[in-house]
């Protein structure tokens, strides 16, 4: 019987591993060391390139100190049909994670409130532009 290839469910599990690892502020190397594999293998799991076996999934969940079912969120028939919270999905990407870290470093409540008001205002403006045009706004270029 040939080995099964990774599929969309494996990609979902990998994404969940990445989100939870980042939420715990753990590097791929630290997770790999905790479960006895290479960080390259963790990368392959997170990208959905390789399947995560049941035993390895249990080890990963233990290393991240969470229930195994958390890593199965989003898979049909896994017992839970709720989607991953938007905030956790965001921190799986570099730019939103940078924003979250910068925001967390601000101690002044008034500055935090002002920043939130600014971000929410920008989001409302972007949503109005999208609803008027029916398309996504042009992506701004990054300056060096």
NULUM-387839 format. One record per residue: residue number from 1; x, y, z of N, C-alpha, C in turn. Coordinates in Angstrom, 3 decimals. Example, Ala and Ser with C-alpha at 12.3 -4.5 7.8 and 13.67 -1.06 7.14 Angstrom:
BEGIN
> seq | n.px | n.py | n.pz | ca.px | ca.py | ca.pz | c.px | c.py | c.pz
> 1 | 13.190 | -5.690 | 7.800 | 12.300 | -4.500 | 7.800 | 13.200 | -3.300 | 7.800
> 2 | 12.850 | -2.250 | 7.080 | 13.670 | -1.060 | 7.140 | 12.900 | 0.030 | 7.870
//
This chain:
BEGIN
> seq | n.px | n.py | n.pz | ca.px | ca.py | ca.pz | c.px | c.py | c.pz
> 1 | 0.847 | -1.173 | 0.000 | 0.000 | 0.000 | 0.000 | 0.897 | 1.243 | 0.000
> 2 | 0.758 | 2.124 | -0.976 | 1.615 | 3.307 | -1.053 | 1.295 | 4.294 | 0.077
> 3 | 2.315 | 5.067 | 0.466 | 2.122 | 6.076 | 1.514 | 1.176 | 7.162 | 1.016
> 4 | 0.320 | 7.633 | 1.901 | -0.611 | 8.700 | 1.532 | 0.122 | 10.024 | 1.488
> 5 | -0.275 | 10.847 | 0.556 | 0.331 | 12.167 | 0.436 | -0.405 | 13.162 | 1.326
> 6 | 0.293 | 14.218 | 1.678 | -0.306 | 15.279 | 2.475 | -1.442 | 15.910 | 1.685
> 7 | -2.512 | 16.288 | 2.385 | -3.664 | 16.901 | 1.729 | -4.072 | 18.162 | 2.488
> 8 | -5.251 | 18.680 | 2.178 | -5.722 | 19.924 | 2.792 | -5.847 | 19.797 | 4.304
> 9 | -6.256 | 18.640 | 4.801 | -6.356 | 18.448 | 6.249 | -4.977 | 18.528 | 6.905
> 10 | -3.970 | 17.998 | 6.241 | -2.610 | 18.067 | 6.766 | -2.126 | 19.520 | 6.794
> 11 | -2.503 | 20.289 | 5.780 | -2.150 | 21.703 | 5.749 | -2.840 | 22.447 | 6.892
> 12 | -4.088 | 22.078 | 7.182 | -4.818 | 22.696 | 8.290 | -4.145 | 22.390 | 9.621
> 13 | -3.773 | 21.142 | 9.823 | -3.072 | 20.752 | 11.053 | -1.746 | 21.514 | 11.149
> 14 | -1.016 | 21.593 | 10.063 | 0.251 | 22.318 | 10.054 | 0.073 | 23.790 | 10.387
> 15 | -0.961 | 24.389 | 9.817 | -1.255 | 25.794 | 10.111 | -1.576 | 25.966 | 11.592
> 16 | -2.362 | 25.052 | 12.138 | -2.713 | 25.118 | 13.559 | -1.474 | 24.975 | 14.440
> 17 | -0.556 | 24.102 | 14.036 | 0.693 | 23.945 | 14.795 | 1.445 | 25.273 | 14.795
> 18 | 1.570 | 25.889 | 13.620 | 2.289 | 27.163 | 13.514 | 1.642 | 28.246 | 14.364
> 19 | 0.332 | 28.378 | 14.266 | -0.385 | 29.406 | 15.022 | -0.161 | 29.214 | 16.523
> 20 | -0.307 | 27.983 | 16.991 | -0.157 | 27.717 | 18.422 | 1.291 | 27.888 | 18.881
> 21 | 2.240 | 27.501 | 18.029 | 3.657 | 27.666 | 18.378 | 3.992 | 29.139 | 18.509
> 22 | 3.536 | 29.948 | 17.551 | 3.788 | 31.385 | 17.607 | 3.090 | 32.024 | 18.801
> 23 | 1.887 | 31.570 | 19.108 | 1.162 | 32.101 | 20.265 | 1.925 | 31.826 | 21.561
> 24 | 2.660 | 30.719 | 21.606 | 3.465 | 30.361 | 22.782 | 4.863 | 30.978 | 22.723
> 25 | 5.121 | 31.758 | 21.659 | 6.427 | 32.396 | 21.451 | 7.554 | 31.367 | 21.433
> 26 | 7.302 | 30.276 | 20.740 | 8.269 | 29.185 | 20.650 | 8.818 | 29.131 | 19.228
> 27 | 10.114 | 28.938 | 19.105 | 10.724 | 28.824 | 17.778 | 10.499 | 27.409 | 17.228
> 28 | 10.704 | 27.270 | 15.935 | 10.615 | 25.941 | 15.320 | 11.677 | 25.030 | 15.923
> 29 | 12.852 | 25.567 | 16.184 | 13.926 | 24.763 | 16.772 | 13.565 | 24.281 | 18.171
> 30 | 12.959 | 25.149 | 18.962 | 12.574 | 24.760 | 20.326 | 11.518 | 23.666 | 20.296
> 31 | 10.542 | 23.790 | 19.386 | 9.527 | 22.746 | 19.265 | 10.168 | 21.446 | 18.799
> 32 | 11.035 | 21.551 | 17.818 | 11.714 | 20.361 | 17.298 | 12.505 | 19.652 | 18.394
> 33 | 13.234 | 20.415 | 19.175 | 14.017 | 19.827 | 20.272 | 13.106 | 19.155 | 21.293
> 34 | 11.970 | 19.777 | 21.566 | 11.042 | 19.234 | 22.570 | 10.447 | 17.896 | 22.152
> 35 | 10.325 | 17.678 | 20.834 | 9.697 | 16.432 | 20.373 | 10.677 | 15.488 | 19.680
> 36 | 11.957 | 15.890 | 19.623 | 12.983 | 15.002 | 19.100 | 13.062 | 14.879 | 17.593
> 37 | 12.838 | 15.985 | 16.882 | 12.971 | 15.989 | 15.424 | 13.775 | 17.223 | 15.017
> 38 | 14.017 | 17.393 | 13.728 | 14.736 | 18.571 | 13.239 | 13.757 | 19.720 | 13.004
> 39 | 14.294 | 20.941 | 13.032 | 13.419 | 22.080 | 12.773 | 12.904 | 22.059 | 11.334
> 40 | 13.673 | 21.438 | 10.426 | 13.219 | 21.336 | 9.038 | 11.944 | 20.494 | 8.957
> 41 | 11.872 | 19.466 | 9.798 | 10.674 | 18.635 | 9.808 | 9.484 | 19.435 | 10.337
> 42 | 9.724 | 20.264 | 11.343 | 8.651 | 21.129 | 11.859 | 8.173 | 22.052 | 10.737
> 43 | 9.115 | 22.602 | 9.969 | 8.747 | 23.458 | 8.833 | 7.854 | 22.709 | 7.860
> 44 | 8.207 | 21.476 | 7.551 | 7.420 | 20.684 | 6.599 | 6.025 | 20.403 | 7.142
> 45 | 5.927 | 20.136 | 8.445 | 4.608 | 19.944 | 9.048 | 3.788 | 21.224 | 8.934
> 46 | 4.394 | 22.351 | 9.290 | 3.670 | 23.614 | 9.294 | 3.226 | 24.037 | 7.906
> 47 | 3.995 | 23.703 | 6.897 | 3.624 | 24.037 | 5.519 | 2.640 | 23.033 | 4.925
> 48 | 2.409 | 21.940 | 5.626 | 1.494 | 20.919 | 5.123 | 2.126 | 20.023 | 4.084
> 49 | 3.448 | 20.043 | 3.970 | 4.157 | 19.209 | 3.005 | 4.177 | 17.757 | 3.472
> 50 | 4.408 | 17.572 | 4.769 | 4.443 | 16.229 | 5.357 | 3.268 | 16.040 | 6.299
> 51 | 2.794 | 14.803 | 6.353 | 1.721 | 14.446 | 7.272 | 2.272 | 14.317 | 8.688
> 52 | 1.448 | 14.640 | 9.665 | 1.833 | 14.480 | 11.065 | 1.124 | 13.236 | 11.578
> 53 | 1.899 | 12.241 | 11.979 | 1.318 | 11.020 | 12.525 | 0.677 | 11.274 | 13.881
> 54 | -0.183 | 10.368 | 14.306 | -0.923 | 10.530 | 15.562 | 0.011 | 10.653 | 16.763
> 55 | 1.014 | 9.795 | 16.835 | 1.947 | 9.845 | 17.954 | 2.706 | 11.158 | 18.003
> 56 | 3.131 | 11.634 | 16.849 | 3.869 | 12.903 | 16.777 | 2.937 | 14.060 | 17.122
> 57 | 1.682 | 13.971 | 16.697 | 0.710 | 15.021 | 17.006 | 0.508 | 15.136 | 18.520
> 58 | 0.466 | 14.009 | 19.196 | 0.330 | 13.999 | 20.649 | 1.547 | 14.667 | 21.293
> 59 | 2.748 | 14.364 | 20.783 | 3.964 | 14.972 | 21.323 | 3.974 | 16.487 | 21.097
> 60 | 3.541 | 16.906 | 19.917 | 3.498 | 18.340 | 19.603 | 2.519 | 19.043 | 20.539
> 61 | 1.338 | 18.464 | 20.723 | 0.342 | 19.055 | 21.619 | 0.894 | 19.161 | 23.040
> 62 | 1.594 | 18.130 | 23.491 | 2.175 | 18.157 | 24.838 | 3.241 | 19.245 | 24.948
> 63 | 4.074 | 19.365 | 23.926 | 5.132 | 20.381 | 23.934 | 4.543 | 21.786 | 23.945
> 64 | 3.383 | 21.959 | 23.304 | 2.720 | 23.262 | 23.261 | 1.750 | 23.445 | 24.431
> 65 | 1.626 | 22.408 | 25.258 | 0.760 | 22.434 | 26.437 | -0.688 | 22.776 | 26.066
> 66 | -1.231 | 21.976 | 25.153 | -2.618 | 22.157 | 24.750 | -3.221 | 20.822 | 24.343
> 67 | -4.545 | 20.734 | 24.299 | -5.190 | 19.483 | 23.894 | -4.944 | 19.189 | 22.412
> 68 | -4.835 | 17.924 | 22.071 | -4.613 | 17.513 | 20.684 | -5.720 | 18.070 | 19.775
> 69 | -6.939 | 18.108 | 20.282 | -8.059 | 18.589 | 19.469 | -7.852 | 20.012 | 18.969
> 70 | -7.097 | 20.813 | 19.688 | -6.816 | 22.184 | 19.252 | -6.084 | 22.174 | 17.915
> 71 | -5.217 | 21.193 | 17.723 | -4.455 | 21.103 | 16.476 | -5.299 | 20.550 | 15.325
> 72 | -6.464 | 20.019 | 15.652 | -7.349 | 19.468 | 14.625 | -8.479 | 20.429 | 14.248
> 73 | -8.504 | 21.614 | 14.856 | -9.545 | 22.594 | 14.522 | -9.586 | 22.848 | 13.019
> 74 | -10.787 | 22.860 | 12.478 | -10.963 | 23.159 | 11.068 | -11.020 | 21.944 | 10.172
> 75 | -10.864 | 20.765 | 10.742 | -10.941 | 19.534 | 9.952 | -12.333 | 18.938 | 10.129
> 76 | -12.999 | 18.683 | 9.030 | -14.346 | 18.102 | 9.079 | -14.294 | 16.766 | 9.799
> 77 | -15.240 | 16.563 | 10.706 | -15.315 | 15.295 | 11.417 | -14.358 | 15.189 | 12.590
> 78 | -13.660 | 16.268 | 12.923 | -12.716 | 16.228 | 14.041 | -13.392 | 16.510 | 15.376
> 79 | -14.698 | 16.681 | 15.345 | -15.424 | 16.856 | 16.589 | -15.774 | 18.289 | 16.909
> 80 | -14.996 | 19.236 | 16.393 | -15.281 | 20.647 | 16.637 | -15.350 | 21.346 | 15.305
> 81 | -16.376 | 22.154 | 15.123 | -16.540 | 22.815 | 13.838 | -16.309 | 24.321 | 13.912
> 82 | -15.726 | 24.797 | 15.002 | -15.503 | 26.232 | 15.069 | -14.222 | 26.572 | 14.324
> 83 | -14.199 | 27.773 | 13.771 | -13.024 | 28.205 | 13.029 | -11.977 | 28.764 | 13.985
> 84 | -10.735 | 28.780 | 13.532 | -9.658 | 29.350 | 14.318 | -9.945 | 30.836 | 14.501
> 85 | -9.812 | 31.359 | 15.720 | -10.059 | 32.782 | 15.939 | -9.183 | 33.635 | 15.038
> 86 | -9.757 | 34.734 | 14.561 | -9.053 | 35.603 | 13.621 | -7.706 | 36.067 | 14.151
> 87 | -7.622 | 36.382 | 15.437 | -6.355 | 36.869 | 15.994 | -5.263 | 35.810 | 15.888
> 88 | -5.599 | 34.559 | 16.130 | -4.591 | 33.500 | 16.033 | -4.165 | 33.275 | 14.595
> 89 | -5.096 | 33.414 | 13.661 | -4.741 | 33.274 | 12.250 | -3.776 | 34.378 | 11.854
> 90 | -4.027 | 35.580 | 12.332 | -3.167 | 36.704 | 11.980 | -1.736 | 36.531 | 12.451
> 91 | -1.534 | 36.015 | 13.666 | -0.163 | 35.937 | 14.158 | 0.643 | 34.844 | 13.481
> 92 | 0.017 | 34.107 | 12.593 | 0.762 | 33.113 | 11.829 | 1.549 | 33.771 | 10.700
> 93 | 1.366 | 35.068 | 10.503 | 2.057 | 35.804 | 9.450 | 2.944 | 36.881 | 10.070
> 94 | 4.032 | 37.212 | 9.422 | 5.059 | 38.085 | 9.991 | 4.566 | 39.502 | 10.288
> 95 | 3.910 | 40.170 | 9.347 | 3.541 | 41.570 | 9.565 | 2.529 | 41.744 | 10.695
> 96 | 1.441 | 40.987 | 10.731 | 0.520 | 41.151 | 11.863 | 1.181 | 40.811 | 13.198
> 97 | 2.059 | 39.835 | 13.200 | 2.756 | 39.486 | 14.435 | 3.619 | 40.657 | 14.898
> 98 | 4.255 | 41.351 | 13.973 | 5.055 | 42.528 | 14.329 | 4.182 | 43.606 | 14.953
> 99 | 2.990 | 43.798 | 14.401 | 2.074 | 44.802 | 14.945 | 1.654 | 44.422 | 16.361
> 100 | 1.321 | 43.157 | 16.561 | 0.900 | 42.694 | 17.883 | 2.029 | 42.892 | 18.899
> 101 | 3.252 | 42.543 | 18.521 | 4.389 | 42.701 | 19.429 | 4.627 | 44.175 | 19.759
> 102 | 4.546 | 45.033 | 18.746 | 4.756 | 46.465 | 18.981 | 3.666 | 47.022 | 19.891
> 103 | 2.431 | 46.624 | 19.646 | 1.320 | 47.085 | 20.475 | 1.505 | 46.631 | 21.919
> 104 | 1.928 | 45.389 | 22.103 | 2.132 | 44.846 | 23.447 | 3.239 | 45.582 | 24.195
> 105 | 4.167 | 46.182 | 23.468 | 5.274 | 46.896 | 24.102 | 4.875 | 48.293 | 24.583
> 106 | 3.693 | 48.757 | 24.227 | 3.223 | 50.085 | 24.644 | 2.527 | 49.955 | 25.991
> 107 | 3.065 | 50.626 | 26.999 | 2.501 | 50.547 | 28.344 | 1.422 | 51.600 | 28.604
> 108 | 1.524 | 52.731 | 27.941 | 0.610 | 53.838 | 28.181 | -0.779 | 53.538 | 27.607
> 109 | -1.794 | 53.496 | 28.475 | -3.154 | 53.160 | 28.049 | -3.719 | 54.172 | 27.062
> 110 | -3.401 | 55.450 | 27.253 | -3.905 | 56.480 | 26.338 | -3.306 | 56.317 | 24.943
> 111 | -2.033 | 55.984 | 24.883 | -1.376 | 55.764 | 23.590 | -1.982 | 54.535 | 22.920
> 112 | -2.208 | 53.474 | 23.685 | -2.825 | 52.259 | 23.128 | -4.214 | 52.568 | 22.581
> 113 | -5.004 | 53.334 | 23.350 | -6.362 | 53.683 | 22.913 | -6.307 | 54.505 | 21.621
> 114 | -5.381 | 55.470 | 21.557 | -5.244 | 56.297 | 20.354 | -4.848 | 55.445 | 19.152
> 115 | -3.949 | 54.504 | 19.374 | -3.520 | 53.617 | 18.288 | -4.687 | 52.747 | 17.808
> 116 | -5.475 | 52.238 | 18.746 | -6.639 | 51.419 | 18.369 | -7.635 | 52.248 | 17.568
> 117 | -7.897 | 53.489 | 18.016 | -8.818 | 54.357 | 17.281 | -8.313 | 54.613 | 15.867
> 118 | -7.011 | 54.838 | 15.738 | -6.418 | 55.052 | 14.419 | -6.584 | 53.817 | 13.532
> 119 | -6.231 | 52.648 | 14.070 | -6.330 | 51.407 | 13.284 | -7.768 | 51.121 | 12.883
> 120 | -8.696 | 51.304 | 13.804 | -10.111 | 51.048 | 13.478 | -10.619 | 52.036 | 12.446
> 121 | -10.180 | 53.294 | 12.525 | -10.571 | 54.287 | 11.528 | -10.046 | 53.935 | 10.142
> 122 | -8.799 | 53.492 | 10.075 | -8.210 | 53.072 | 8.801 | -8.972 | 51.874 | 8.240
> 123 | -9.327 | 50.935 | 9.106 | -10.067 | 49.745 | 8.661 | -11.440 | 50.134 | 8.113
> 124 | -12.121 | 51.047 | 8.790 | -13.437 | 51.500 | 8.296 | -13.303 | 52.170 | 6.935
> 125 | -12.293 | 53.028 | 6.795 | -12.053 | 53.701 | 5.520 | -11.785 | 52.688 | 4.412
> 126 | -10.949 | 51.689 | 4.698 | -10.642 | 50.656 | 3.700 | -11.896 | 49.876 | 3.327
> 127 | -12.726 | 49.554 | 4.302 | -13.960 | 48.819 | 4.016 | -14.908 | 49.645 | 3.147
> 128 | -14.994 | 50.941 | 3.398 | -15.858 | 51.800 | 2.565 | -15.352 | 51.835 | 1.132
> 129 | -14.043 | 51.910 | 0.952 | -13.469 | 51.930 | -0.398 | -13.747 | 50.612 | -1.119
> 130 | -13.629 | 49.516 | -0.395 | -13.888 | 48.208 | -0.993 | -15.357 | 48.099 | -1.387
> 131 | -16.253 | 48.526 | -0.516 | -17.686 | 48.382 | -0.815 | -18.109 | 49.291 | -1.964
> 132 | -17.457 | 50.456 | -2.099 | -17.790 | 51.348 | -3.218 | -17.291 | 50.809 | -4.551
> 133 | -16.085 | 50.277 | -4.554 | -15.493 | 49.833 | -5.811 | -15.834 | 48.392 | -6.150
> 134 | -16.166 | 47.606 | -5.123 | -16.449 | 46.194 | -5.354 | -15.197 | 45.363 | -5.531
> 135 | -14.037 | 45.974 | -5.315 | -12.769 | 45.256 | -5.473 | -11.828 | 45.669 | -4.355
> 136 | -10.792 | 44.907 | -4.196 | -9.788 | 45.223 | -3.191 | -8.987 | 46.438 | -3.634
> 137 | -8.616 | 47.314 | -2.670 | -7.791 | 48.463 | -3.041 | -6.403 | 48.008 | -3.472
> 138 | -5.742 | 48.863 | -4.253 | -4.381 | 48.539 | -4.708 | -3.478 | 48.377 | -3.508
> 139 | -2.573 | 47.430 | -3.613 | -1.648 | 47.144 | -2.508 | -0.536 | 48.189 | -2.500
> 140 | -0.323 | 48.867 | -1.359 | 0.724 | 49.888 | -1.323 | 2.114 | 49.271 | -1.418
> 141 | 3.026 | 50.027 | -1.995 | 4.402 | 49.573 | -2.095 | 5.108 | 49.866 | -0.788
> 142 | 6.008 | 48.964 | -0.401 | 6.776 | 49.159 | 0.825 | 8.007 | 49.978 | 0.524
> 143 | 8.306 | 50.880 | 1.410 | 9.516 | 51.694 | 1.239 | 10.654 | 51.072 | 2.025
> 144 | 11.854 | 51.201 | 1.492 | 13.040 | 50.631 | 2.159 | 13.511 | 51.456 | 3.293
//
